[in-house]
Amino acid sequence: MAKVSPIQFFRQVKQEVKKVTWPTRKEVMQTSLVVIVLVAIAATFFFFVDQILGWIVKIVLDLGV
């Protein structure tokens, strides 16, 4: 791998950053909303699954008493 001077490195970084397509504010808001909704759905799902499994385990352990 060729050695690159720090000045040349930062020039290359600047060129690459110019190529980046940054999302618009609207796109960021939309994707953030989708993430929040999906996290809420997943949290609700896992909460109910945890409650049901806890209930099942309690029934099974109470049978041994």
PDB file of N, CA, C and O in Angstrom, chain B, residues numbered from 101:
ATOM      1  N   MET B 101       0.840  -1.161   0.000  1.00  0.00           N
ATOM      2  CA  MET B 101       0.000   0.000   0.000  1.00  0.00           C
ATOM      3  C   MET B 101       0.897   1.240   0.000  1.00  0.00           C
ATOM      4  O   MET B 101       1.842   1.342   0.782  1.00  0.00           O
ATOM      5  N   ALA B 102       0.584   2.159  -0.878  1.00  0.00           N
ATOM      6  CA  ALA B 102       1.413   3.349  -1.019  1.00  0.00           C
ATOM      7  C   ALA B 102       1.200   4.311   0.147  1.00  0.00           C
ATOM      8  O   ALA B 102       0.091   4.464   0.659  1.00  0.00           O
ATOM      9  N   LYS B 103       2.289   4.951   0.547  1.00  0.00           N
ATOM     10  CA  LYS B 103       2.199   5.953   1.609  1.00  0.00           C
ATOM     11  C   LYS B 103       1.591   7.227   1.027  1.00  0.00           C
ATOM     12  O   LYS B 103       1.930   7.640  -0.082  1.00  0.00           O
ATOM     13  N   VAL B 104       0.691   7.837   1.788  1.00  0.00           N
ATOM     14  CA  VAL B 104       0.048   9.070   1.354  1.00  0.00           C
ATOM     15  C   VAL B 104       0.309  10.127   2.418  1.00  0.00           C
ATOM     16  O   VAL B 104       0.184   9.866   3.614  1.00  0.00           O
ATOM     17  N   SER B 105       0.669  11.314   1.971  1.00  0.00           N
ATOM     18  CA  SER B 105       0.927  12.393   2.928  1.00  0.00           C
ATOM     19  C   SER B 105      -0.396  12.833   3.556  1.00  0.00           C
ATOM     20  O   SER B 105      -1.454  12.661   2.952  1.00  0.00           O
ATOM     21  N   PRO B 106      -0.343  13.391   4.748  1.00  0.00           N
ATOM     22  CA  PRO B 106      -1.575  13.845   5.398  1.00  0.00           C
ATOM     23  C   PRO B 106      -2.350  14.861   4.555  1.00  0.00           C
ATOM     24  O   PRO B 106      -3.581  14.844   4.552  1.00  0.00           O
ATOM     25  N   ILE B 107      -1.664  15.724   3.857  1.00  0.00           N
ATOM     26  CA  ILE B 107      -2.341  16.721   3.016  1.00  0.00           C
ATOM     27  C   ILE B 107      -3.083  16.026   1.889  1.00  0.00           C
ATOM     28  O   ILE B 107      -4.239  16.344   1.612  1.00  0.00           O
ATOM     29  N   GLN B 108      -2.424  15.084   1.242  1.00  0.00           N
ATOM     30  CA  GLN B 108      -3.065  14.335   0.151  1.00  0.00           C
ATOM     31  C   GLN B 108      -4.246  13.524   0.685  1.00  0.00           C
ATOM     32  O   GLN B 108      -5.282  13.427   0.028  1.00  0.00           O
ATOM     33  N   PHE B 109      -4.090  12.953   1.856  1.00  0.00           N
ATOM     34  CA  PHE B 109      -5.170  12.182   2.465  1.00  0.00           C
ATOM     35  C   PHE B 109      -6.412  13.057   2.648  1.00  0.00           C
ATOM     36  O   PHE B 109      -7.512  12.655   2.270  1.00  0.00           O
ATOM     37  N   PHE B 110      -6.243  14.251   3.224  1.00  0.00           N
ATOM     38  CA  PHE B 110      -7.387  15.128   3.463  1.00  0.00           C
ATOM     39  C   PHE B 110      -8.002  15.628   2.164  1.00  0.00           C
ATOM     40  O   PHE B 110      -9.210  15.860   2.107  1.00  0.00           O
ATOM     41  N   ARG B 111      -7.200  15.799   1.125  1.00  0.00           N
ATOM     42  CA  ARG B 111      -7.751  16.150  -0.193  1.00  0.00           C
ATOM     43  C   ARG B 111      -8.642  15.023  -0.712  1.00  0.00           C
ATOM     44  O   ARG B 111      -9.722  15.269  -1.248  1.00  0.00           O
ATOM     45  N   GLN B 112      -8.181  13.799  -0.548  1.00  0.00           N
ATOM     46  CA  GLN B 112      -8.972  12.654  -0.990  1.00  0.00           C
ATOM     47  C   GLN B 112     -10.271  12.536  -0.181  1.00  0.00           C
ATOM     48  O   GLN B 112     -11.328  12.231  -0.732  1.00  0.00           O
ATOM     49  N   VAL B 113     -10.179  12.777   1.111  1.00  0.00           N
ATOM     50  CA  VAL B 113     -11.371  12.735   1.956  1.00  0.00           C
ATOM     51  C   VAL B 113     -12.376  13.783   1.489  1.00  0.00           C
ATOM     52  O   VAL B 113     -13.570  13.501   1.386  1.00  0.00           O
ATOM     53  N   LYS B 114     -11.898  14.980   1.210  1.00  0.00           N
ATOM     54  CA  LYS B 114     -12.769  16.064   0.757  1.00  0.00           C
ATOM     55  C   LYS B 114     -13.452  15.680  -0.560  1.00  0.00           C
ATOM     56  O   LYS B 114     -14.639  15.953  -0.742  1.00  0.00           O
ATOM     57  N   GLN B 115     -12.711  15.049  -1.478  1.00  0.00           N
ATOM     58  CA  GLN B 115     -13.292  14.623  -2.751  1.00  0.00           C
ATOM     59  C   GLN B 115     -14.379  13.572  -2.527  1.00  0.00           C
ATOM     60  O   GLN B 115     -15.422  13.610  -3.180  1.00  0.00           O
ATOM     61  N   GLU B 116     -14.143  12.646  -1.619  1.00  0.00           N
ATOM     62  CA  GLU B 116     -15.118  11.591  -1.356  1.00  0.00           C
ATOM     63  C   GLU B 116     -16.372  12.142  -0.681  1.00  0.00           C
ATOM     64  O   GLU B 116     -17.482  11.705  -0.985  1.00  0.00           O
ATOM     65  N   VAL B 117     -16.204  13.095   0.227  1.00  0.00           N
ATOM     66  CA  VAL B 117     -17.349  13.683   0.917  1.00  0.00           C
ATOM     67  C   VAL B 117     -18.245  14.419  -0.077  1.00  0.00           C
ATOM     68  O   VAL B 117     -19.465  14.440   0.088  1.00  0.00           O
ATOM     69  N   LYS B 118     -17.657  15.017  -1.096  1.00  0.00           N
ATOM     70  CA  LYS B 118     -18.446  15.706  -2.118  1.00  0.00           C
ATOM     71  C   LYS B 118     -19.326  14.728  -2.904  1.00  0.00           C
ATOM     72  O   LYS B 118     -20.348  15.132  -3.460  1.00  0.00           O
ATOM     73  N   LYS B 119     -18.947  13.462  -2.956  1.00  0.00           N
ATOM     74  CA  LYS B 119     -19.705  12.456  -3.697  1.00  0.00           C
ATOM     75  C   LYS B 119     -20.910  11.939  -2.915  1.00  0.00           C
ATOM     76  O   LYS B 119     -21.792  11.298  -3.486  1.00  0.00           O
ATOM     77  N   VAL B 120     -20.948  12.212  -1.625  1.00  0.00           N
ATOM     78  CA  VAL B 120     -22.010  11.686  -0.768  1.00  0.00           C
ATOM     79  C   VAL B 120     -23.324  12.378  -1.085  1.00  0.00           C
ATOM     80  O   VAL B 120     -23.371  13.599  -1.235  1.00  0.00           O
ATOM     81  N   THR B 121     -24.389  11.597  -1.185  1.00  0.00           N
ATOM     82  CA  THR B 121     -25.725  12.148  -1.361  1.00  0.00           C
ATOM     83  C   THR B 121     -26.388  12.169   0.003  1.00  0.00           C
ATOM     84  O   THR B 121     -26.730  11.123   0.553  1.00  0.00           O
ATOM     85  N   TRP B 122     -26.567  13.363   0.546  1.00  0.00           N
ATOM     86  CA  TRP B 122     -27.128  13.500   1.877  1.00  0.00           C
ATOM     87  C   TRP B 122     -28.652  13.472   1.795  1.00  0.00           C
ATOM     88  O   TRP B 122     -29.226  14.038   0.865  1.00  0.00           O
ATOM     89  N   PRO B 123     -29.314  12.824   2.749  1.00  0.00           N
ATOM     90  CA  PRO B 123     -30.784  12.784   2.722  1.00  0.00           C
ATOM     91  C   PRO B 123     -31.371  14.155   3.052  1.00  0.00           C
ATOM     92  O   PRO B 123     -30.770  14.968   3.756  1.00  0.00           O
ATOM     93  N   THR B 124     -32.567  14.375   2.513  1.00  0.00           N
ATOM     94  CA  THR B 124     -33.255  15.625   2.824  1.00  0.00           C
ATOM     95  C   THR B 124     -33.877  15.527   4.221  1.00  0.00           C
ATOM     96  O   THR B 124     -33.965  14.444   4.800  1.00  0.00           O
ATOM     97  N   ARG B 125     -34.300  16.661   4.742  1.00  0.00           N
ATOM     98  CA  ARG B 125     -34.940  16.686   6.065  1.00  0.00           C
ATOM     99  C   ARG B 125     -36.196  15.817   6.057  1.00  0.00           C
ATOM    100  O   ARG B 125     -36.477  15.114   7.028  1.00  0.00           O
ATOM    101  N   LYS B 126     -36.952  15.869   4.952  1.00  0.00           N
ATOM    102  CA  LYS B 126     -38.180  15.076   4.830  1.00  0.00           C
ATOM    103  C   LYS B 126     -37.865  13.578   4.876  1.00  0.00           C
ATOM    104  O   LYS B 126     -38.563  12.819   5.549  1.00  0.00           O
ATOM    105  N   GLU B 127     -36.823  13.153   4.168  1.00  0.00           N
ATOM    106  CA  GLU B 127     -36.433  11.739   4.170  1.00  0.00           C
ATOM    107  C   GLU B 127     -36.005  11.281   5.560  1.00  0.00           C
ATOM    108  O   GLU B 127     -36.338  10.177   5.990  1.00  0.00           O
ATOM    109  N   VAL B 128     -35.265  12.140   6.256  1.00  0.00           N
ATOM    110  CA  VAL B 128     -34.817  11.796   7.609  1.00  0.00           C
ATOM    111  C   VAL B 128     -36.016  11.649   8.541  1.00  0.00           C
ATOM    112  O   VAL B 128     -36.073  10.717   9.344  1.00  0.00           O
ATOM    113  N   MET B 129     -36.965  12.562   8.435  1.00  0.00           N
ATOM    114  CA  MET B 129     -38.155  12.510   9.285  1.00  0.00           C
ATOM    115  C   MET B 129     -38.973  11.249   8.989  1.00  0.00           C
ATOM    116  O   MET B 129     -39.440  10.584   9.913  1.00  0.00           O
ATOM    117  N   GLN B 130     -39.145  10.922   7.715  1.00  0.00           N
ATOM    118  CA  GLN B 130     -39.931   9.749   7.336  1.00  0.00           C
ATOM    119  C   GLN B 130     -39.274   8.459   7.825  1.00  0.00           C
ATOM    120  O   GLN B 130     -39.942   7.602   8.402  1.00  0.00           O
ATOM    121  N   THR B 131     -37.978   8.321   7.598  1.00  0.00           N
ATOM    122  CA  THR B 131     -37.310   7.094   8.017  1.00  0.00           C
ATOM    123  C   THR B 131     -37.252   6.992   9.538  1.00  0.00           C
ATOM    124  O   THR B 131     -37.349   5.897  10.091  1.00  0.00           O
ATOM    125  N   SER B 132     -37.095   8.127  10.215  1.00  0.00           N
ATOM    126  CA  SER B 132     -37.101   8.110  11.682  1.00  0.00           C
ATOM    127  C   SER B 132     -38.460   7.660  12.206  1.00  0.00           C
ATOM    128  O   SER B 132     -38.532   6.877  13.153  1.00  0.00           O
ATOM    129  N   LEU B 133     -39.535   8.151  11.596  1.00  0.00           N
ATOM    130  CA  LEU B 133     -40.877   7.762  12.005  1.00  0.00           C
ATOM    131  C   LEU B 133     -41.096   6.264  11.789  1.00  0.00           C
ATOM    132  O   LEU B 133     -41.674   5.593  12.644  1.00  0.00           O
ATOM    133  N   VAL B 134     -40.642   5.746  10.668  1.00  0.00           N
ATOM    134  CA  VAL B 134     -40.770   4.311  10.396  1.00  0.00           C
ATOM    135  C   VAL B 134     -40.018   3.503  11.453  1.00  0.00           C
ATOM    136  O   VAL B 134     -40.529   2.495  11.941  1.00  0.00           O
ATOM    137  N   VAL B 135     -38.822   3.933  11.806  1.00  0.00           N
ATOM    138  CA  VAL B 135     -38.034   3.223  12.819  1.00  0.00           C
ATOM    139  C   VAL B 135     -38.745   3.243  14.166  1.00  0.00           C
ATOM    140  O   VAL B 135     -38.809   2.219  14.845  1.00  0.00           O
ATOM    141  N   ILE B 136     -39.280   4.393  14.558  1.00  0.00           N
ATOM    142  CA  ILE B 136     -39.977   4.505  15.846  1.00  0.00           C
ATOM    143  C   ILE B 136     -41.205   3.612  15.878  1.00  0.00           C
ATOM    144  O   ILE B 136     -41.455   2.939  16.878  1.00  0.00           O
ATOM    145  N   VAL B 137     -41.975   3.595  14.794  1.00  0.00           N
ATOM    146  CA  VAL B 137     -43.178   2.752  14.732  1.00  0.00           C
ATOM    147  C   VAL B 137     -42.801   1.276  14.804  1.00  0.00           C
ATOM    148  O   VAL B 137     -43.430   0.515  15.541  1.00  0.00           O
ATOM    149  N   LEU B 138     -41.795   0.864  14.057  1.00  0.00           N
ATOM    150  CA  LEU B 138     -41.398  -0.543  14.064  1.00  0.00           C
ATOM    151  C   LEU B 138     -40.836  -0.968  15.417  1.00  0.00           C
ATOM    152  O   LEU B 138     -41.064  -2.098  15.851  1.00  0.00           O
ATOM    153  N   VAL B 139     -40.111  -0.086  16.083  1.00  0.00           N
ATOM    154  CA  VAL B 139     -39.597  -0.399  17.421  1.00  0.00           C
ATOM    155  C   VAL B 139     -40.758  -0.558  18.399  1.00  0.00           C
ATOM    156  O   VAL B 139     -40.738  -1.452  19.245  1.00  0.00           O
ATOM    157  N   ALA B 140     -41.769   0.303  18.287  1.00  0.00           N
ATOM    158  CA  ALA B 140     -42.937   0.194  19.166  1.00  0.00           C
ATOM    159  C   ALA B 140     -43.687  -1.113  18.920  1.00  0.00           C
ATOM    160  O   ALA B 140     -44.127  -1.765  19.867  1.00  0.00           O
ATOM    161  N   ILE B 141     -43.830  -1.493  17.661  1.00  0.00           N
ATOM    162  CA  ILE B 141     -44.505  -2.757  17.332  1.00  0.00           C
ATOM    163  C   ILE B 141     -43.710  -3.942  17.881  1.00  0.00           C
ATOM    164  O   ILE B 141     -44.284  -4.852  18.480  1.00  0.00           O
ATOM    165  N   ALA B 142     -42.405  -3.933  17.678  1.00  0.00           N
ATOM    166  CA  ALA B 142     -41.566  -5.030  18.173  1.00  0.00           C
ATOM    167  C   ALA B 142     -41.594  -5.100  19.690  1.00  0.00           C
ATOM    168  O   ALA B 142     -41.659  -6.192  20.255  1.00  0.00           O
ATOM    169  N   ALA B 143     -41.545  -3.949  20.363  1.00  0.00           N
ATOM    170  CA  ALA B 143     -41.575  -3.933  21.830  1.00  0.00           C
ATOM    171  C   ALA B 143     -42.892  -4.491  22.343  1.00  0.00           C
ATOM    172  O   ALA B 143     -42.912  -5.258  23.305  1.00  0.00           O
ATOM    173  N   THR B 144     -43.993  -4.109  21.704  1.00  0.00           N
ATOM    174  CA  THR B 144     -45.307  -4.619  22.108  1.00  0.00           C
ATOM    175  C   THR B 144     -45.384  -6.124  21.900  1.00  0.00           C
ATOM    176  O   THR B 144     -45.866  -6.853  22.767  1.00  0.00           O
ATOM    177  N   PHE B 145     -44.911  -6.585  20.753  1.00  0.00           N
ATOM    178  CA  PHE B 145     -44.929  -8.015  20.460  1.00  0.00           C
ATOM    179  C   PHE B 145     -44.141  -8.794  21.509  1.00  0.00           C
ATOM    180  O   PHE B 145     -44.639  -9.775  22.062  1.00  0.00           O
ATOM    181  N   PHE B 146     -42.910  -8.355  21.783  1.00  0.00           N
ATOM    182  CA  PHE B 146     -42.077  -9.083  22.741  1.00  0.00           C
ATOM    183  C   PHE B 146     -42.607  -8.981  24.165  1.00  0.00           C
ATOM    184  O   PHE B 146     -42.407  -9.900  24.959  1.00  0.00           O
ATOM    185  N   PHE B 147     -43.278  -7.886  24.503  1.00  0.00           N
ATOM    186  CA  PHE B 147     -43.901  -7.778  25.811  1.00  0.00           C
ATOM    187  C   PHE B 147     -44.967  -8.856  25.985  1.00  0.00           C
ATOM    188  O   PHE B 147     -45.001  -9.547  27.004  1.00  0.00           O
ATOM    189  N   PHE B 148     -45.844  -8.996  24.975  1.00  0.00           N
ATOM    190  CA  PHE B 148     -46.913  -9.990  25.083  1.00  0.00           C
ATOM    191  C   PHE B 148     -46.368 -11.418  25.042  1.00  0.00           C
ATOM    192  O   PHE B 148     -46.863 -12.289  25.757  1.00  0.00           O
ATOM    193  N   VAL B 149     -45.362 -11.662  24.216  1.00  0.00           N
ATOM    194  CA  VAL B 149     -44.749 -12.995  24.182  1.00  0.00           C
ATOM    195  C   VAL B 149     -44.139 -13.310  25.543  1.00  0.00           C
ATOM    196  O   VAL B 149     -44.273 -14.433  26.030  1.00  0.00           O
ATOM    197  N   ASP B 150     -43.475 -12.346  26.159  1.00  0.00           N
ATOM    198  CA  ASP B 150     -42.876 -12.543  27.477  1.00  0.00           C
ATOM    199  C   ASP B 150     -43.953 -12.832  28.523  1.00  0.00           C
ATOM    200  O   ASP B 150     -43.779 -13.708  29.371  1.00  0.00           O
ATOM    201  N   GLN B 151     -45.048 -12.106  28.465  1.00  0.00           N
ATOM    202  CA  GLN B 151     -46.138 -12.323  29.412  1.00  0.00           C
ATOM    203  C   GLN B 151     -46.735 -13.726  29.260  1.00  0.00           C
ATOM    204  O   GLN B 151     -46.990 -14.406  30.254  1.00  0.00           O
ATOM    205  N   ILE B 152     -46.952 -14.147  28.032  1.00  0.00           N
ATOM    206  CA  ILE B 152     -47.525 -15.474  27.772  1.00  0.00           C
ATOM    207  C   ILE B 152     -46.570 -16.571  28.224  1.00  0.00           C
ATOM    208  O   ILE B 152     -46.987 -17.528  28.876  1.00  0.00           O
ATOM    209  N   LEU B 153     -45.287 -16.439  27.880  1.00  0.00           N
ATOM    210  CA  LEU B 153     -44.321 -17.459  28.296  1.00  0.00           C
ATOM    211  C   LEU B 153     -44.172 -17.499  29.816  1.00  0.00           C
ATOM    212  O   LEU B 153     -44.034 -18.574  30.399  1.00  0.00           O
ATOM    213  N   GLY B 154     -44.200 -16.337  30.452  1.00  0.00           N
ATOM    214  CA  GLY B 154     -44.141 -16.297  31.909  1.00  0.00           C
ATOM    215  C   GLY B 154     -45.343 -16.985  32.530  1.00  0.00           C
ATOM    216  O   GLY B 154     -45.212 -17.700  33.524  1.00  0.00           O
ATOM    217  N   TRP B 155     -46.500 -16.773  31.953  1.00  0.00           N
ATOM    218  CA  TRP B 155     -47.730 -17.417  32.420  1.00  0.00           C
ATOM    219  C   TRP B 155     -47.621 -18.938  32.271  1.00  0.00           C
ATOM    220  O   TRP B 155     -47.997 -19.681  33.177  1.00  0.00           O
ATOM    221  N   ILE B 156     -47.104 -19.398  31.120  1.00  0.00           N
ATOM    222  CA  ILE B 156     -46.954 -20.840  30.873  1.00  0.00           C
ATOM    223  C   ILE B 156     -45.969 -21.448  31.873  1.00  0.00           C
ATOM    224  O   ILE B 156     -46.234 -22.508  32.440  1.00  0.00           O
ATOM    225  N   VAL B 157     -44.843 -20.784  32.088  1.00  0.00           N
ATOM    226  CA  VAL B 157     -43.840 -21.292  33.026  1.00  0.00           C
ATOM    227  C   VAL B 157     -44.424 -21.365  34.437  1.00  0.00           C
ATOM    228  O   VAL B 157     -44.176 -22.328  35.163  1.00  0.00           O
ATOM    229  N   LYS B 158     -45.189 -20.361  34.822  1.00  0.00           N
ATOM    230  CA  LYS B 158     -45.802 -20.375  36.141  1.00  0.00           C
ATOM    231  C   LYS B 158     -46.763 -21.555  36.290  1.00  0.00           C
ATOM    232  O   LYS B 158     -46.776 -22.211  37.332  1.00  0.00           O
ATOM    233  N   ILE B 159     -47.560 -21.828  35.270  1.00  0.00           N
ATOM    234  CA  ILE B 159     -48.486 -22.970  35.314  1.00  0.00           C
ATOM    235  C   ILE B 159     -47.709 -24.277  35.446  1.00  0.00           C
ATOM    236  O   ILE B 159     -48.073 -25.138  36.247  1.00  0.00           O
ATOM    237  N   VAL B 160     -46.647 -24.425  34.667  1.00  0.00           N
ATOM    238  CA  VAL B 160     -45.859 -25.663  34.702  1.00  0.00           C
ATOM    239  C   VAL B 160     -45.195 -25.826  36.062  1.00  0.00           C
ATOM    240  O   VAL B 160     -45.186 -26.932  36.602  1.00  0.00           O
ATOM    241  N   LEU B 161     -44.641 -24.764  36.629  1.00  0.00           N
ATOM    242  CA  LEU B 161     -43.975 -24.878  37.921  1.00  0.00           C
ATOM    243  C   LEU B 161     -44.993 -25.107  39.059  1.00  0.00           C
ATOM    244  O   LEU B 161     -44.667 -25.771  40.043  1.00  0.00           O
ATOM    245  N   ASP B 162     -46.181 -24.582  38.939  1.00  0.00           N
ATOM    246  CA  ASP B 162     -47.210 -24.807  39.950  1.00  0.00           C
ATOM    247  C   ASP B 162     -47.716 -26.244  39.941  1.00  0.00           C
ATOM    248  O   ASP B 162     -48.237 -26.724  40.948  1.00  0.00           O
ATOM    249  N   LEU B 163     -47.569 -26.931  38.818  1.00  0.00           N
ATOM    250  CA  LEU B 163     -48.006 -28.329  38.739  1.00  0.00           C
ATOM    251  C   LEU B 163     -47.145 -29.228  39.623  1.00  0.00           C
ATOM    252  O   LEU B 163     -47.617 -30.252  40.116  1.00  0.00           O
ATOM    253  N   GLY B 164     -45.884 -28.847  39.823  1.00  0.00           N
ATOM    254  CA  GLY B 164     -44.963 -29.652  40.612  1.00  0.00           C
ATOM    255  C   GLY B 164     -45.165 -29.504  42.103  1.00  0.00           C
ATOM    256  O   GLY B 164     -44.579 -30.262  42.876  1.00  0.00           O
ATOM    257  N   VAL B 165     -45.970 -28.560  42.526  1.00  0.00           N
ATOM    258  CA  VAL B 165     -46.154 -28.313  43.972  1.00  0.00           C
ATOM    259  C   VAL B 165     -47.135 -29.257  44.577  1.00  0.00           C
ATOM    260  O   VAL B 165     -47.402 -29.185  45.777  1.00  0.00           O
TER     261      VAL B 165
END
